């Protein structure tokens, strides 16, 4: 059953109530000048298309506006873009298709069957088009004489039928496509792995070059087919199809998984077109004199912006693919969404990604996400058609099962944005479920049994269910929040997290706290008190500093700002209380977050207590939780308290994967939790956490308890104590594991070198308290009096 936060439509800020309203569209004066110059084009395909209302495709390859212009748009840009200047370009033929611009736009002599056509687009450059259904424009690129009803003739040359192709191998699909008019505008290439029951796109709207490089997906079959569809200038469609051929898995791993094991609902590759490069957002969303709130700078300082080049991600990805072939597809769909949506995720090691795919979790991905749970009267009406066009609609907010608006329309939480492009007000963008899309991660290879154990699904087949209650646990940040006191109409009083908000209730309230400012450089843009800070800050302070070593083009200043925000977040995440009770020192850690402390990717991430006792002369008497900065080693003393989760390979699958039971760090093979003493959030219940696979293991927390206490024996002669709470994102053990499981020169070896040469992911201090008790030097260990100290909240910047 689908569960999510109850939707709240009123966002309360002080005494101001902001009510979300429906759809708004931007205004572009140059677009208006074009239609003032050519009023007969109003209402034609140059003005509106089924997949892209009020588009900018007359001048831009990106029909949503922005980015490179087509040849006609380049010519317009070189003028003052007035009505007169646009009319003055009418006699030229900037796309070199044999017809002047005015003929393509108006066809006053009515000699063509498909005018008006796009004056800047031809079969040769249509492959650059973004954010529109190509079916809407392919027949309207070059004027075609009336009466042409003969479709192109298409013949698939390779595969011809009978071949047996290995998965991930590069193969060149070859065809011929000819037309009586001599013009094949564009070609679509499809593949079927089930004898033609379902065809999936490999490429849409590509030039008629006669070949396409295909890296064969790992979907074993004996009845694969390739289909090539060609369109001529009069919109006639011709189709050619290969005879059946075979595909076999050439992958080697610990388990025989294929891509089918990782198939999931939602938007599929090629179905949503390309994403905007984030650089297209700079002109409006950066450099306008409000550096503290400008979206682009803050996003650049986040790990979200660099998710594609993150060396830790790359190392973990290589291990995952070696353990379970094609499992990397799960990771690429969020970390390399541009390449995944573009069909470049085979092989699943990301080796076919191009430079423009390395844009991380980009502006355009988030601002084109569609709520898969359509709600009449609240969701944009356009979503009905988008969801209806999917093979399968996601039923849960989890595992990267996103739905992307194929029209390219930007979406956001506000209805009154001053934007030069079309946009939609999206209630979904205010909800924690939006973040749950990528921050509740499961493993579809494992299914949960009625006794709570996880066993492997049948290989080479998709999972039957995709919710966190049904499949293997990796991380459950969204589910942890969903079953906490934060998921209420009011939320939890925490102004230190919320910025201008006193109460926080969603992921966005803390990780995109509300500030005062404008979201863009448009002078008429509303000045908001609930402008989201686009930093998506977590707790990583070490890894962002490595990124300039990997990519010298990153914005170092933005990353340093992000590191500062992460340190702030870590200090706010917990409270530290210290008191003595008789012969014991009691240290209490309280979780101030809306999820477990710590949360997120489990392997190598931990928080621990360092407790040091000193005598009256300041000499160290004893220490728990000692850490050696030079070696990266945490001493495992008897009193050590580490808050962490340890997933391992269970007894039931150890023989299947060929590794001993209890082996750590193989996250796509782990099916058992042997430790999870992380501190739950306020308002959690054990029953709810047990249900979604987030139960504590090796620790006991009462329902609602968001703190943990640890006792330490006070050594004789103690006069003072220093207690520090540390966070670390990568442990020595995990770094060594990645190195040990890497091919020579592979991502794991490279990451280990970065780790070893750059401080070994030094722990970050979250809280610290030093208490001095001079009377303790002669204090009786049986004294009944207690002394307590509380670490105060730091000032909110």
Secondary structure by P-SEA (a helix, b strand, c coil): cccccccccccccccbbbbbbcbbbbbbaaaaaaaaacccccccccccccccccccccccccccccccccaaaaaaaaccccaaaaaaaccccccccccccccccccccccccccccccccccccccccccccccccccccccccccccccbbbbbcccccccccccccccccccccccccccccbbbbbbbcccccbbbbcccccccccbbbbccccccccbbbbbbbbbccccbbbbbbbccbbbbbcccccccccccccccccccccccccccccccccccccccccccccaaaaaaacccccccccaaaaaaaaaaaaaccccccccccccaaaaaaaccccccccccccccccccccaaaaaacccccccccccccaaaaaaaacccccccccccccccccccccccccccccccbbbbbccccccccccccccbbbbcccccccccbbbbccccccccccccccccccccaaaaaaaccccccccccccccccccccccccccccccccccccccccccccccccccccccccccccccccccccccccaaaaaaaaaaaaaaaaacbbbbbbbcccbbbbbbbbccccccccccccccbbbbbbbbbccccccccccccccccccccccccccccbbbbbccccccccccccccccccccccccccccccccccccccaaaaaaaccccccccccccccbbbbbbbbcccccbbbbbbbbbcccaaaaaaaaaacccccaaaaaaaaaaacccccccccbbbbbbbcccccccccccbbbbbbbcccccc
